[in-house]
Amino acid sequence: MHIQPVKQLKGTLKVPGDKSISHRSIMFGALAKGTTTVEGFLTGEDCMSTIACFRQMGILIEQAQDKVTIQGKGLYGLTKPDSVLDVGNSGTTMRLMSGILSGQAFEVEITGDASIRKRPMDRIIRPLTSMNANIRSLSGNGLAPLLIKPSILKPINYVSPVASAQVKSSILLANLYTGSTSTVNEPTLSRNHSEIMLNHFGAKIEIKGSLVTSYPIKELFANHVVVPSDISSAAFFMVAGLICPNSDLLLKDVGVNPTRDGIIHVLKNMNGSIEIINERTVNGEPIADLHIKSSKLIGTVVEGDIIPTLIDEIPVIAVAAAYAEGRTTIKDASELKVKETNRIDTMVCELKKMNIHIEATKDGMVIVGGNRIQGAQVKSYDDHRVAMSLAIAALGATGNTTIENSSCIAISYPNFESDLSALTLH
């Protein structure tokens, strides 16, 4: 991808559907009785991996662009796949599906690409094993591929050492097969899309602070799902609109779930002009339009309980910080080290190439804004969020920027480059 500096961004944009909600619509639809319909489905590679896995297990899924129909077979309707399930680059698919597969009557192996085979799976193996799941890392090091064999699951009261929606969701999904009540207690509440959608499909999930309780049910029932635009994808255009002069953007139908909207709070703290309008709730998920205008950003501190609500947006927050006046410090974000790449190291390395003052810390980074940002040849490390963040950083640079291996963007935002081009005036 080649990015030239731009004079301004103007227009209205609806970014693709939320990745987390799209994954769950397929999984829960497959486990529900009846026909589930989904609107606004994200057709990125990660979500297509989820579709492929459930098709392998006998679920009929029809797709026409962002509209999907799932013929659910109930909690016990999945069938043994003919071959290994391949999740591609999707950690969500592997971790959530492991909870589901722990309750099935067949043996199955799950693998993924080279990146997935480096990401920690012990964080789900431990609680699922405590639920009597027969799940193990075939390499014996807590990494994929995973082998799951049939077992009789039992409930758990799990105190999670990390605030992780994937860990929590794998337990909630496994609990559907215990016939009993399980709890998950997190340090802070992580994304709650699973709880909201499970209740939408007829489960009984209760949330009290950071304690989530899953009560026994006999079935899930098909429903209609409207997927909001993904705030993690909208974040790139929020920052772009704030840092490019004379810009005025309207981002439509963005999911503003309080467990995901930390990016909005941080950018407002940085003096960003973000107006939240047309707020409403669909399928239990809060949605709004976001009006973004160019702003003179200032440095801030990002730390503590807000981190789980913006963990995927930290790379682009680092870009906003590079264009802000003063120092921005990001702390408590060691989770970034175990994403598609070590996002702390990769962002620091690549932004330095653009003459940005940025240093890594043990759990985050420090960025000093105000330096003259220069175009450069940079690398994505096959990480979609790193690639898109570097593209936004390049918009206000002097000179052109080339991003190597930018095709990884298709994992979550296949039309990113064309959407960006449609809004820019050079």
Secondary structure as UniProt FT lines:
FT   STRAND          2..3
FT   STRAND          8..13
FT   HELIX           19..31
FT   STRAND          32..39
FT   HELIX           45..56
FT   TURN            57..58
FT   STRAND          60..64
FT   TURN            65..66
FT   STRAND          67..73
FT   TURN            75..76
FT   STRAND          85..86
FT   TURN            88..89
FT   HELIX           91..101
FT   TURN            102..103
FT   STRAND          108..111
FT   TURN            114..115
FT   HELIX           116..118
FT   HELIX           122..130
FT   TURN            131..132
FT   STRAND          134..137
FT   TURN            138..139
FT   STRAND          146..149
FT   STRAND          157..159
FT   HELIX           165..175
FT   TURN            176..179
FT   STRAND          182..185
FT   HELIX           193..200
FT   TURN            201..202
FT   STRAND          204..208
FT   TURN            209..210
FT   STRAND          211..215
FT   STRAND          220..221
FT   STRAND          224..226
FT   HELIX           231..243
FT   TURN            245..246
FT   STRAND          248..255
FT   TURN            258..261
FT   HELIX           262..269
FT   TURN            270..271
FT   STRAND          273..282
FT   TURN            283..284
FT   STRAND          285..293
FT   STRAND          301..302
FT   HELIX           304..309
FT   HELIX           311..313
FT   HELIX           314..322
FT   STRAND          327..330
FT   HELIX           334..338
FT   HELIX           343..352
FT   TURN            353..355
FT   STRAND          357..361
FT   TURN            362..363
FT   STRAND          364..368
FT   STRAND          377..379
FT   TURN            381..382
FT   HELIX           384..394
FT   TURN            395..396
FT   STRAND          401..404
FT   HELIX           406..411
FT   TURN            414..415
FT   HELIX           416..423
FT   STRAND          424..425
//
